[in-house]
Amino acid sequence: MTFTMYSTPWCGYCHRLKGQLQREGIEFETVDIEQDPAAARIVMDVNGGNQTVPTLVFSDGSSMTNPPLAQVKEKLAELG
């Protein structure tokens, strides 16, 4: 996988981005931060202590919080 999406089941922004990624055929791993305390800590680390979702963490260690689809596609192209 090129990136992991940290999300919650009730997050509308998460559902929207997941749907857009799936329609584009982009594969990713999803982690529910409410079920995984370690994942919640990762999200807090990259968002200044906040559990803001969706947070994407890429294979190069970079992250994006609630990015538009175009920004995710740019990053994936950059990662090759």
N, C-alpha and C positions, 0 to 999 in steps of 0.2 A: 504494500500500500504506500501511496505517496503522501497521504495525510490522514490524520484522525480528526473527526469532528466530535467535540465535547458538547453535549446537549442535555436537555431535560424533556420528558414526555409532553409537558404542557406548553413548551416554547413555540409560539407561532412563527417566529423568525427561523427557528431550527427546521420546522416542517417545510417552510417555503424553500429554504436553501437545499434541503435534502431532495425535495421534488425536482428542483431545477437541475441539480447534479445528476440525479437518476435519469432524467429525460435526455441529458447530454451523454449518458453512458459512462460517466466518470465514477470510478470505484473509490471507495473510502471506507474507513472503519468508523463506527459510531460508538461512543461511550456515554452512558447516562451518568452524569456526575452525582445524581441523587442516590445511585446504587453503588458508587465506587468512590470512597473517600480520598483515595490517592489521586484520582482524576480531578476531583474537586480542588485539591491542592494545586495541581498543575494549572488549572484554569485561574485560580487566585494568583499564582505566581506571575502569570503573563498579563494579568489584568489589574495590577496594582492592588491586590487584596480583594477584588470583587469577583463574584461567581457569575460573570457575564457570559451568556451563550447566545448563538453558537460561537465557540472558539475553535479554530482550526489550527493544528500544529503539524507542520510539514516535516518531511524526511530530513531536511537540512537544519531543523531545530527552530526555524522561524515560525511566527504565528500571525493569525489574523483574527479579529473579533468582528462578528456579524458582517463579513465582507459581501459585496455584490458578486454575482456569478462571474462577471467579466474579470474581476480582480483575481478570483481563484483560478480561472483559466490562464491568465497571464502568468501567474506563479507556477502553475503546472508546466507551461511551455518553457519557462526559465529553468525548471528542474530537469527538463528533458525527459 
